[in-house]
Amino acid sequence: MKAEGWLFAGMCLYFVATASVYWAFSTEPAGTAALAVAAVMSALVALFFFVQYVKRGPRPQDRGDAEIAETAGPLGFFPGRSAWPAALATGLALAALGVVYALWIFLLGCGLLFGAAVGFVFQYVTGDSGAPG
């Protein structure tokens, strides 16, 4: 993860330089704030990658002498189909329409949004889903 860390560190430096130039030549603060937030976010991602590199050591992808077989094995858990993303989108759409049209539509959308978010988060906690753990 060392290469990814350096990539995001470079992005952070780019955003810092861009924000500095924008702040010097611009009269509005919103763009400077957006570029500063982008710099902070890319710095956080770079920090995460560097900490993971120190904690876990180099991956086979980080070494030049690694063999392809070293990366073999299970990659992780990939969930199957789920109806919860569609329910989340429907709840969000209803809540947004409720802001425009009526309070009861907004409340219905918020209820659906809350229920779908809870279902989405906890869909692999119980039941035979094939999830690890």
N, CA, C and O of each residue as an XYZ file, in Angstrom:
532
protein
N       0.815     -1.193      0.000
C       0.000      0.000      0.000
C       0.860      1.258      0.000
O       0.358      2.375      0.129
N       2.139      1.056     -0.145
C       3.030      2.205     -0.143
C       2.822      3.087     -1.385
O       2.841      4.315     -1.293
N       2.623      2.448     -2.540
C       2.428      3.222     -3.773
C       1.149      4.043     -3.699
O       1.123      5.194     -4.133
N       0.091      3.458     -3.153
C      -1.163      4.194     -3.014
C      -1.002      5.355     -2.041
O      -1.566      6.428     -2.255
N      -0.241      5.147     -0.980
C       0.018      6.230     -0.024
C       0.726      7.402     -0.675
O       0.364      8.558     -0.460
N       1.748      7.089     -1.483
C       2.454      8.176     -2.170
C       1.563      8.869     -3.202
O       1.678     10.077     -3.410
N       0.688      8.119     -3.840
C      -0.243      8.715     -4.800
C      -1.149      9.739     -4.119
O      -1.314     10.854     -4.612
N      -1.733      9.355     -2.985
C      -2.623     10.278     -2.287
C      -1.857     11.406     -1.612
O      -2.397     12.501     -1.456
N      -0.614     11.169     -1.208
C       0.210     12.257     -0.661
C       0.497     13.286     -1.756
O       0.488     14.490     -1.503
N       0.751     12.805     -2.965
C       0.944     13.726     -4.091
C      -0.320     14.513     -4.410
O      -0.256     15.700     -4.730
N      -1.469     13.848     -4.320
C      -2.734     14.556     -4.528
C      -2.918     15.632     -3.474
O      -3.386     16.729     -3.779
N      -2.551     15.325     -2.230
C      -2.665     16.309     -1.153
C      -1.800     17.536     -1.460
O      -2.252     18.671     -1.307
N      -0.565     17.307     -1.891
C       0.312     18.434     -2.237
C      -0.257     19.246     -3.402
O      -0.173     20.474     -3.405
N      -0.828     18.569     -4.375
C      -1.458     19.266     -5.499
C      -2.606     20.150     -5.020
O      -2.711     21.310     -5.419
N      -3.463     19.598     -4.166
C      -4.592     20.387     -3.664
C      -4.131     21.544     -2.788
O      -4.733     22.618     -2.822
N      -3.081     21.346     -2.009
C      -2.548     22.443     -1.187
C      -2.021     23.550     -2.089
O      -2.301     24.724     -1.849
N      -1.261     23.195     -3.125
C      -0.738     24.203     -4.046
C      -1.863     24.911     -4.788
O      -1.847     26.133     -4.938
N      -2.838     24.135     -5.252
C      -3.956     24.734     -5.974
C      -4.773     25.651     -5.068
O      -5.180     26.735     -5.485
N      -5.012     25.220     -3.835
C      -5.766     26.050     -2.891
C      -5.014     27.336     -2.574
O      -5.630     28.392     -2.426
N      -3.696     27.260     -2.468
C      -2.902     28.459     -2.187
C      -2.990     29.463     -3.332
O      -3.185     30.657     -3.104
N      -2.848     28.980     -4.554
C      -2.944     29.876     -5.714
C      -4.355     30.430     -5.840
O      -4.538     31.614     -6.124
N      -5.351     29.581     -5.629
C      -6.745     30.025     -5.726
C      -7.059     31.074     -4.668
O      -7.740     32.061     -4.945
N      -6.560     30.857     -3.453
C      -6.790     31.814     -2.365
C      -6.126     33.154     -2.671
O      -6.681     34.205     -2.352
N      -4.940     33.123     -3.288
C      -4.213     34.359     -3.576
C      -4.883     35.178     -4.678
O      -4.858     36.408     -4.633
N      -5.476     34.518     -5.657
C      -6.005     35.237     -6.814
C      -7.522     35.309     -6.877
O      -8.066     35.924     -7.794
N      -8.209     34.705     -5.941
C      -9.665     34.681     -5.977
C     -10.232     35.582     -4.894
O      -9.574     35.871     -3.894
N     -11.472     36.021     -5.113
C     -12.131     36.858     -4.108
C     -13.221     36.111     -3.352
O     -13.833     36.675     -2.445
N     -13.476     34.857     -3.705
C     -14.522     34.114     -3.020
C     -13.912     32.939     -2.242
O     -12.997     32.274     -2.728
N     -14.423     32.694     -1.043
C     -13.799     31.689     -0.181
C     -14.281     30.252     -0.402
O     -13.664     29.318      0.109
N     -15.353     30.059     -1.142
C     -15.913     28.707     -1.266
C     -14.970     27.761     -2.004
O     -14.807     26.610     -1.599
N     -14.360     28.227     -3.062
C     -13.436     27.374     -3.805
C     -12.202     27.032     -2.988
O     -11.710     25.904     -3.029
N     -11.711     28.007     -2.253
C     -10.553     27.751     -1.387
C     -10.901     26.727     -0.320
O     -10.100     25.841     -0.020
N     -12.085     26.844      0.252
C     -12.514     25.880      1.276
C     -12.667     24.489      0.669
O     -12.266     23.503      1.286
N     -13.235     24.396     -0.518
C     -13.411     23.094     -1.160
C     -12.061     22.450     -1.470
O     -11.888     21.248     -1.271
N     -11.117     23.233     -1.951
C      -9.794     22.691     -2.236
C      -9.059     22.308     -0.956
O      -8.314     21.328     -0.941
N      -9.259     23.061      0.105
C      -8.637     22.714      1.387
C      -9.221     21.422      1.943
O      -8.491     20.588      2.478
N     -10.532     21.253      1.820
C     -11.161     20.007      2.273
C     -10.662     18.830      1.438
O     -10.420     17.750      1.977
N     -10.507     19.025      0.140
C      -9.978     17.957     -0.713
C      -8.548     17.598     -0.303
O      -8.173     16.426     -0.326
N      -7.755     18.597      0.068
C      -6.390     18.327      0.530
C      -6.399     17.535      1.826
O      -5.614     16.600      1.986
N      -7.275     17.895      2.747
C      -7.347     17.180      4.020
C      -7.819     15.749      3.802
O      -7.284     14.820      4.406
N      -8.816     15.564      2.944
C      -9.321     14.205      2.699
C      -8.263     13.328      2.039
O      -8.110     12.167      2.418
N      -7.537     13.850      1.072
C      -6.495     13.040      0.442
C      -5.345     12.782      1.416
O      -4.705     11.733      1.340
N      -5.070     13.720      2.331
C      -4.051     13.476      3.353
C      -4.490     12.362      4.301
O      -3.666     11.547      4.717
N      -5.774     12.319      4.644
C      -6.272     11.256      5.510
C      -6.168      9.883      4.842
O      -5.804      8.900      5.487
N      -6.485      9.822      3.559
C      -6.378      8.551      2.844
C      -4.913      8.129      2.750
O      -4.595      6.953      2.924
N      -4.015      9.087      2.474
C      -2.583      8.770      2.420
C      -2.098      8.273      3.773
O      -1.339      7.306      3.841
N      -2.525      8.919      4.844
C      -2.140      8.481      6.181
C      -2.630      7.061      6.454
O      -1.899      6.244      7.014
N      -3.860      6.772      6.061
C      -4.399      5.417      6.240
C      -3.539      4.397      5.517
O      -3.195      3.363      6.091
N      -3.187      4.668      4.267
C      -2.380      3.716      3.512
C      -0.998      3.540      4.116
O      -0.492      2.419      4.171
N      -0.373      4.624      4.572
C       0.943      4.500      5.185
C       0.886      3.728      6.504
O       1.781      2.934      6.794
N      -0.151      3.953      7.300
C      -0.299      3.207      8.551
C      -0.511      1.728      8.261
O       0.053      0.879      8.951
N      -1.317      1.408      7.250
C      -1.530      0.009      6.891
C      -0.243     -0.637      6.391
O       0.004     -1.815      6.650
N       0.571      0.123      5.682
C       1.839     -0.407      5.188
C       2.780     -0.706      6.355
O       3.450     -1.739      6.368
N       2.830      0.196      7.330
C       3.689     -0.020      8.488
C       3.169     -1.179      9.327
O       3.952     -1.983      9.832
N       1.860     -1.266      9.476
C       1.253     -2.291     10.321
C       1.366     -3.687      9.707
O       1.675     -4.642     10.420
N       1.126     -3.824      8.419
C       1.052     -5.132      7.775
C       2.278     -5.488      6.943
O       2.440     -6.643      6.549
N       3.125     -4.534      6.676
C       4.289     -4.799      5.848
C       3.944     -4.708      4.370
O       2.798     -4.447      4.003
N       4.939     -4.924      3.531
C       4.676     -4.813      2.091
C       3.828     -5.974      1.577
O       4.017     -7.126      1.967
N       2.910     -5.648      0.712
C       2.112     -6.670      0.039
C       2.928     -7.242     -1.108
O       3.940     -6.657     -1.495
N       2.507     -8.371     -1.655
C       3.220     -8.874     -2.841
C       3.187     -7.869     -4.003
O       4.120     -7.818     -4.804
N       2.123     -7.078     -4.092
C       2.038     -6.083     -5.159
C       3.051     -4.959     -4.972
O       3.374     -4.255     -5.929
N       3.558     -4.781     -3.747
C       4.528     -3.715     -3.471
C       5.966     -4.158     -3.727
O       6.868     -3.322     -3.777
N       6.187     -5.449     -3.887
C       7.535     -5.963     -4.072
C       7.786     -6.281     -5.542
O       6.894     -6.767     -6.238
N       8.972     -6.012     -6.002
C       9.320     -6.302     -7.389
C       9.637     -7.760     -7.642
O       9.542     -8.218     -8.781
N      10.016     -8.511     -6.599
C      10.398     -9.902     -6.772
C       9.268    -10.881     -6.450
O       9.517    -12.080     -6.326
N       8.046    -10.400     -6.313
C       6.922    -11.250     -5.912
C       6.450    -12.111     -7.083
O       6.561    -11.736     -8.250
N       5.928    -13.264     -6.727
C       5.343    -14.179     -7.717
C       3.823    -14.008     -7.715
O       3.241    -13.568     -6.724
N       3.197    -14.356     -8.820
C       1.752    -14.243     -8.941
C       1.054    -15.148     -7.939
O       0.001    -14.791     -7.411
N       1.620    -16.299     -7.675
C       1.003    -17.271     -6.769
C       0.912    -16.747     -5.332
O       0.098    -17.239     -4.552
N       1.733    -15.762     -4.975
C       1.691    -15.217     -3.612
C       0.390    -14.479     -3.314
O       0.022    -14.318     -2.150
N      -0.296    -14.039     -4.336
C      -1.549    -13.311     -4.129
C      -2.761    -14.222     -4.230
O      -3.893    -13.744     -4.149
N      -2.554    -15.519     -4.405
C      -3.673    -16.452     -4.517
C      -4.349    -16.622     -3.167
O      -3.742    -16.402     -2.120
N      -5.608    -17.014     -3.207
C      -6.357    -17.236     -1.981
C      -7.648    -16.455     -1.996
O      -7.953    -15.760     -2.966
N      -8.406    -16.566     -0.926
C      -9.692    -15.843     -0.885
C      -9.465    -14.334     -0.835
O      -8.606    -13.842     -0.103
N     -10.239    -13.627     -1.614
C     -10.112    -12.175     -1.668
C     -10.975    -11.480     -0.629
O     -10.661    -10.367     -0.205
N     -12.039    -12.114     -0.222
C     -12.920    -11.498      0.762
C     -14.355    -11.887      0.508
O     -14.645    -12.750     -0.321
N     -15.238    -11.251      1.218
C     -16.658    -11.534      1.114
C     -17.306    -10.562      0.147
O     -17.166     -9.347      0.290
N     -18.011    -11.095     -0.833
C     -18.734    -10.276     -1.786
C     -20.213    -10.613     -1.668
O     -20.613    -11.725     -2.013
N     -21.033     -9.691     -1.193
C     -22.442    -10.003     -0.961
C     -23.206    -10.215     -2.257
O     -22.834     -9.723     -3.322
N     -24.273    -10.958     -2.122
C     -25.133    -11.216     -3.271
C     -26.115    -10.072     -3.494
O     -25.880     -8.941     -3.070
N     -27.206    -10.383     -4.157
C     -28.213     -9.364     -4.438
C     -28.894     -8.900     -3.166
O     -29.012     -9.641     -2.191
N     -29.340     -7.652     -3.202
C     -30.032     -7.084     -2.057
C     -31.033     -6.051     -2.555
O     -30.756     -5.297     -3.488
N     -32.190     -6.030     -1.925
C     -33.215     -5.046     -2.288
C     -33.062     -3.760     -1.491
O     -33.752     -2.779     -1.769
N     -32.163     -3.745     -0.498
C     -32.049     -2.579      0.367
C     -31.555     -1.313     -0.352
O     -32.031     -0.232     -0.007
N     -30.646     -1.370     -1.313
C     -30.281     -0.134     -2.001
C     -31.454      0.513     -2.741
O     -31.574      1.738     -2.763
N     -32.317     -0.308     -3.345
C     -33.492      0.242     -4.026
C     -34.461      0.854     -3.017
O     -35.070      1.889     -3.289
N     -34.606      0.215     -1.847
C     -35.474      0.774     -0.808
C     -34.904      2.092     -0.277
O     -35.659      3.026     -0.007
N     -33.592      2.172     -0.127
C     -32.965      3.425      0.295
C     -33.219      4.540     -0.722
O     -33.551      5.665     -0.349
N     -33.062      4.221     -1.989
C     -33.284      5.219     -3.033
C     -34.742      5.669     -3.074
O     -35.023      6.850     -3.280
N     -35.666      4.734     -2.879
C     -37.084      5.097     -2.861
C     -37.399      5.990     -1.672
O     -38.116      6.980     -1.813
N     -36.868      5.650     -0.502
C     -37.086      6.480      0.679
C     -36.511      7.868      0.519
O     -37.134      8.851      0.919
N     -35.318      7.960     -0.066
C     -34.714      9.275     -0.294
C     -35.518     10.092     -1.303
O     -35.701     11.296     -1.127
N     -35.995      9.436     -2.355
C     -36.802     10.137     -3.349
C     -38.119     10.634     -2.746
O     -38.548     11.755     -3.017
N     -38.752      9.793     -1.928
C     -40.000     10.216     -1.276
C     -39.759     11.367     -0.304
O     -40.554     12.304     -0.239
N     -38.660     11.298      0.453
C     -38.350     12.383      1.382
C     -38.090     13.687      0.627
O     -38.530     14.750      1.064
N     -37.385     13.616     -0.497
C     -37.122     14.815     -1.287
C     -38.408     15.366     -1.896
O     -38.610     16.580     -1.919
N     -39.275     14.490     -2.389
C     -40.557     14.957     -2.919
C     -41.434     15.528     -1.813
O     -42.197     16.468     -2.040
N     -41.326     14.965     -0.630
C     -42.100     15.475      0.496
C     -41.702     16.877      0.901
O     -42.542     17.648      1.365
N     -40.442     17.220      0.736
C     -40.008     18.594      1.017
C     -40.714     19.566      0.081
O     -41.030     20.691      0.468
N     -40.957     19.135     -1.135
C     -41.591     20.006     -2.120
C     -43.115     20.008     -1.982
O     -43.738     21.068     -2.044
N     -43.720     18.831     -1.794
C     -45.168     18.729     -1.885
C     -45.916     18.690     -0.560
O     -46.810     19.510     -0.347
N     -45.586     17.775      0.330
C     -46.389     17.652      1.542
C     -45.576     16.994      2.656
O     -44.679     16.186      2.415
N     -45.929     17.377      3.887
C     -45.227     16.853      5.052
C     -45.427     15.353      5.201
O     -44.500     14.647      5.598
N     -46.624     14.851      4.890
C     -46.872     13.428      5.083
C     -46.033     12.589      4.136
O     -45.637     11.480      4.495
N     -45.750     13.082      2.936
C     -44.877     12.358      2.009
C     -43.446     12.361      2.546
O     -42.739     11.357      2.455
N     -43.033     13.484      3.098
C     -41.703     13.575      3.691
C     -41.553     12.586      4.848
O     -40.547     11.883      4.939
N     -42.547     12.533      5.726
C     -42.487     11.612      6.866
C     -42.503     10.153      6.414
O     -41.801      9.319      6.986
N     -43.296      9.845      5.396
C     -43.316      8.499      4.836
C     -41.948      8.134      4.258
O     -41.450      7.027      4.464
N     -41.357      9.070      3.541
C     -40.022      8.838      2.971
C     -38.959      8.670      4.044
O     -38.075      7.823      3.914
N     -39.034      9.476      5.112
C     -38.068      9.344      6.207
C     -38.219      8.006      6.911
O     -37.225      7.381      7.280
N     -39.462      7.562      7.099
C     -39.675      6.256      7.717
C     -39.109      5.133      6.859
O     -38.440      4.233      7.366
N     -39.381      5.190      5.555
C     -38.845      4.177      4.651
C     -37.326      4.251      4.599
O     -36.653      3.221      4.567
N     -36.787      5.457      4.589
C     -35.342      5.646      4.559
C     -34.683      5.071      5.809
O     -33.650      4.407      5.712
N     -35.257      5.314      6.963
C     -34.703      4.792      8.213
C     -34.772      3.263      8.242
O     -33.794      2.596      8.580
N     -35.934      2.720      7.886
C     -36.081      1.265      7.877
C     -35.144      0.589      6.887
O     -34.564     -0.455      7.185
N     -34.998      1.182      5.716
C     -34.110      0.600      4.707
C     -32.651      0.703      5.136
O     -31.865     -0.207      4.875
N     -32.283      1.797      5.790
C     -30.900      1.936      6.264
C     -30.590      0.899      7.330
O     -29.513      0.302      7.319
N     -31.517      0.677      8.249
C     -31.323     -0.347      9.286
C     -31.246     -1.730      8.643
O     -30.381     -2.530      9.001
N     -32.129     -2.016      7.712
C     -32.097     -3.306      7.033
C     -30.816     -3.513      6.239
O     -30.278     -4.620      6.210
N     -30.325     -2.465      5.598
C     -29.107     -2.550      4.806
C     -27.891     -2.807      5.689
O     -27.018     -3.603      5.343
N     -27.842     -2.129      6.826
C     -26.703     -2.287      7.729
C     -26.687     -3.674      8.359
O     -25.629     -4.289      8.488
N     -27.860     -4.167      8.753
C     -27.919     -5.421      9.490
C     -28.347     -6.620      8.649
O     -28.777     -7.623      9.219
N     -28.250     -6.563      7.323
C     -28.737     -7.655      6.498
C     -27.923     -8.928      6.644
O     -28.451    -10.005      6.368
N     -26.681     -8.864      7.058
C     -25.870    -10.065      7.186
C     -25.588    -10.430      8.640
O     -24.735    -11.277      8.904
N     -26.282     -9.812      9.580
C     -26.070    -10.130     10.991
C     -26.713    -11.458     11.353
O     -26.106    -12.262     12.060
N     -27.926    -11.702     10.885
C     -28.621    -12.948     11.179
C     -28.970    -13.658      9.885
O     -28.917    -13.077      8.801
N     -29.321    -14.902     10.018
C     -29.769    -15.662      8.860
C     -28.619    -16.376      8.178
O     -27.453    -16.161      8.511
N     -28.951    -17.214      7.236
C     -27.964    -17.986      6.504
C     -27.645    -17.249      5.205
O     -28.194    -17.567      4.150
N     -26.774    -16.288      5.290
C     -26.445    -15.485      4.129
C     -25.121    -15.860      3.517
O     -24.782    -15.369      2.440
N     -24.358    -16.717      4.173
C     -23.050    -17.076      3.657
C     -21.974    -16.081      4.030
O     -20.835    -16.184      3.574
N     -22.334    -15.122      4.854
C     -21.362    -14.113      5.271
C     -20.416    -14.689      6.313
O     -20.805    -15.564      7.087
N     -19.187    -14.210      6.340
C     -18.255    -14.706      7.361
C     -18.673    -14.249      8.747
O     -19.348    -13.230      8.894
N     -18.279    -14.989      9.743
C     -18.546    -14.574     11.124
C     -19.770    -15.144     11.605
O     -20.155    -14.904     12.749
